[in-house]
Amino acid sequence: MDPGRCLLFLDVDGTLIPFADRPGDRPLTPTGPDHGNPLLHRLDPDDGDRLTALGCRLVWATTWLDDANEVLAHRLGLPALPVVTWPDDDEQPVGGPHWKTTHLVRWAAGRPFVWLDDEITDADRRWIARHHRARALAHRVDPSTGLTETDLAVVRRWLDAPGPVA
């Protein structure tokens, strides 16, 4: 892995697979089993190219774990990506950052990162600002629409801003 390259942590449910049908939804040509997920038709196969074009090191940051590579990567035209593994904690912090936040900062190990997720809050942004020495963008994706061009424009502006990010 290029140690200077910005990481992009990528959630799946609510981010790549919206909870509502996208306008003009088009079903994917089946390319494998649905693994029990009836919402796979909501994946936009063009998201893979759009995310790759950002020039970041893509990393799955989802409870799908390795299933993201098995089920989703080829549907998005992506190679197998690194996967953040989560601890077996069942406790969700109350009133603090999302349970993923501390693990993503640890995984980033001081490198700049973008995190796209539908559950990000200001508590996550504050925690990251206090505990991560490099630049970071924690961007909340609307779970009803999933990743949009507007979200990607926010990421591009952040990547293009002054400072070492890519």
N, C-alpha and C positions, 0 to 999 in steps of 0.2 A: 504494500500500500504506500502511496506517495504521502509522506508525513506532512507535507505542506498543503495538501489539497483539502478543501473544505468538505466536511461530511454533510450528507443530507439524510437525516433520519426520517423514515417513511412509515407512517401508519397505514393500515388498510381499511378497516371498517369505519365508515363515515368520512374517510379521506379519499381513497381510491374507489371504494364501493359506497356510493351515497345511500342514505336510508330512504330516499324517494327516487322515483324514476327521473332521469334527466330529460329535459325537453328534447324531443326527437330521438329518444332512446332507440338504439338499434341493437338487436341481439347479436352477440358474437357468433361466429361460426364455431360450433363445438370443436374443441381441440383436446379434449380429455374429459375425465370425470369431473363432475361438479363438487365432489367431496362433500355432498350434503348441503351445499350452500346455494339456495335458490336465487341469490342476488348477483351471481357472477355476470349475468347479462348486463349489469349496470357498469361494469368496468369499461372505461374508454380505452381501446387499444392504442390510441394515439398518445396517451399519457406517458408511455415508456419513452417515446422519442422526445416529448416535451421536457421530461425530467432529465434525460441524458444530455440534452442540449444545454442545460444549466452548467455543465462542466464539473459538477460535484461528484464525490465518491458516494454513491447511493448505498444505503444500509437499511435493511428491514428493521423497523422498531415497532413490532406488532405482536400480539398474542398468537398470531398465526405461526410464529417461529419458522421452522424449516418448511412448513407447508406453503409459505409464501413463495418459495422458490419452486416447489413442486407443482403448485396449482396456478400461480399468478404470473411468474416471471415470463414464461413463454407466451402467455396471452398478451403481455405488454411488450413483447419483443426485447426483453431484458435478459442478460445472462444471469446465472445464479449470483445472488448478492450476499454479502456478509449479513449475519443475523445477530441482533442483540438478544442474548438469552436473559431471562428474568429470573429472579430468585423465587423460591416457592412461598413467599409471604402471601398470606391471604388478607392481611390488614391494609385497608385503604386509609391513608392519613386524613384526619378530619381538619378542615380549614387550612390545610397547608398545600404544598405542591402535589401534583399528580404523582402516583406511585412510580411512574416511569422516569420522572425528572432526575432524581439522584443517580439512577443507573445510567442514563444517557450522558450525564456530565462525566461520570466515571469512565464510561466507554470512550468518550471523546478524548480523554487524557490530555487536556490542554489545547486541543486543536479547535479551530473555528468550526461551527456547525450551524445548520439549519434544521429545524424540527417541524415537520408538517403533521398535524394531528387535530382531530376534532374535539379533543378534551382539554386543550391548553387554556390556562387562565392567567390572570395577572399574578397569582401566587407563584406559578411556575416561572414566569419571567423575572420576578423579584428574586427568587431563590437562585436561578441561573446567574443573574447579575452579581449576586453576593459570593457565589461559590465557583464560578468558572472564569479563568483568567483571560481566555481568548474571546473574540467576538462570537455572539450567538444570536440567532433569530429563532424565536419560538413563535410560530405562526399558526393560529387556529383556522382550520378549514371548516366551513359550514357543513355539518353532517347531512343536511337535507339536499345539498347540491353536489357535494364532493368537490374535489380539486377543480378549480376553474382557471381560466386565463388571467383573471384578476389576481388570484393567489400567486400564480407564477410570476406576474409582473412585480408583485411585492418582493418576491425572492430575487428576481433579477436586479431590481433597484438596490437591494441590500448588498448583493454580491458586487455591484458596480460602485458602491460607496467607497470612499477612501479607507484604507486600512488593509492589512494582510488577511484576505479571506479565501483566496483560491490558489 
